[in-house]
Amino acid sequence: MKNIIESFAERLGIEPNVARQGISITCRYFIQNSEPIQATGLLSMLPSSLTSMFSPDEKNKITTNQENIPPEEVIEKISNECF
């Protein structure tokens, strides 16, 4: 995962920690907006470096309830936290 993030960051001309943060925010968005069964599958496929960002309570909530977070909110969060 580290190599993928570093390659991604290099191609975009950004720091790896910024890329890592943006990827984490984006993954969280997709998982939270997925149906519970899909969210469970996504969580099981992600590396532990990404799934560790969720507490056990968050994982339970995500795998039982679907949230509807607007994409604009994610873009704003990436803009505010990464740049």
C-alpha positions as CSV (number, residue, x, y, z in Angstrom):
1,M,0.0,0.0,0.0
2,K,2.8,2.3,0.9
3,N,4.3,2.0,-2.6
4,I,1.0,2.7,-4.3
5,I,0.5,5.9,-2.2
6,E,4.0,7.1,-2.9
7,S,3.6,6.4,-6.6
8,F,0.2,8.2,-6.6
9,A,1.7,11.2,-4.7
10,E,4.7,11.4,-7.1
11,R,2.5,11.4,-10.2
12,L,0.3,14.2,-8.7
13,G,3.3,16.1,-7.3
14,I,2.1,16.1,-3.7
15,E,3.5,14.8,-0.5
16,P,2.8,11.2,0.4
17,N,1.2,12.1,3.7
18,V,-1.3,14.3,1.7
19,A,-2.1,11.5,-0.7
20,R,-2.5,9.1,2.2
21,Q,-4.9,11.4,3.9
22,G,-6.9,12.0,0.7
23,I,-7.2,8.3,0.1
24,S,-8.4,7.7,3.6
25,I,-11.1,10.3,3.3
26,T,-12.2,8.9,0.0
27,C,-12.3,5.3,1.2
28,R,-14.3,6.4,4.2
29,Y,-16.8,8.1,1.9
30,F,-17.3,5.1,-0.3
31,I,-17.7,2.7,2.7
32,Q,-20.1,5.0,4.5
33,N,-22.3,5.4,1.4
34,S,-22.4,1.7,0.6
35,E,-25.2,-0.7,1.5
36,P,-24.2,-2.6,4.7
37,I,-23.4,-5.8,2.9
38,Q,-21.2,-4.0,0.4
39,A,-19.6,-2.0,3.2
40,T,-18.7,-5.3,4.9
41,G,-17.1,-6.6,1.7
42,L,-15.2,-3.4,1.2
43,L,-13.9,-3.3,4.7
44,S,-12.6,-6.9,4.3
45,M,-10.8,-6.1,1.1
46,L,-9.0,-3.0,2.3
47,P,-5.5,-3.2,3.9
48,S,-5.4,-2.8,7.7
49,S,-3.7,0.6,7.3
50,L,-7.0,1.9,6.0
51,T,-9.5,-0.1,8.0
52,S,-7.7,0.9,11.2
53,M,-9.1,4.4,10.8
54,F,-12.5,3.0,11.9
55,S,-13.2,2.3,15.5
56,P,-15.1,-1.0,16.3
57,D,-18.2,1.1,16.9
58,E,-17.9,2.8,13.5
59,K,-17.4,-0.5,11.8
60,N,-20.5,-1.9,13.4
61,K,-22.5,1.2,12.4
62,I,-21.2,1.1,8.8
63,T,-22.0,-2.6,8.4
64,T,-25.6,-2.1,9.7
65,N,-26.6,1.3,8.4
66,Q,-26.1,3.1,5.1
67,E,-25.3,6.8,5.2
68,N,-25.9,9.3,2.5
69,I,-23.0,11.8,2.5
70,P,-23.0,14.2,-0.4
71,P,-19.9,14.2,-2.6
72,E,-19.5,17.9,-2.1
73,E,-18.9,17.3,1.6
74,V,-16.0,14.9,0.8
75,I,-14.5,17.3,-1.7
76,E,-14.6,20.1,0.9
77,K,-13.1,17.8,3.6
78,I,-10.2,16.9,1.2
79,S,-9.7,20.5,0.4
80,N,-9.6,21.6,4.0
81,E,-7.6,18.7,5.4
82,C,-5.1,18.0,2.6
83,F,-4.3,21.3,1.0
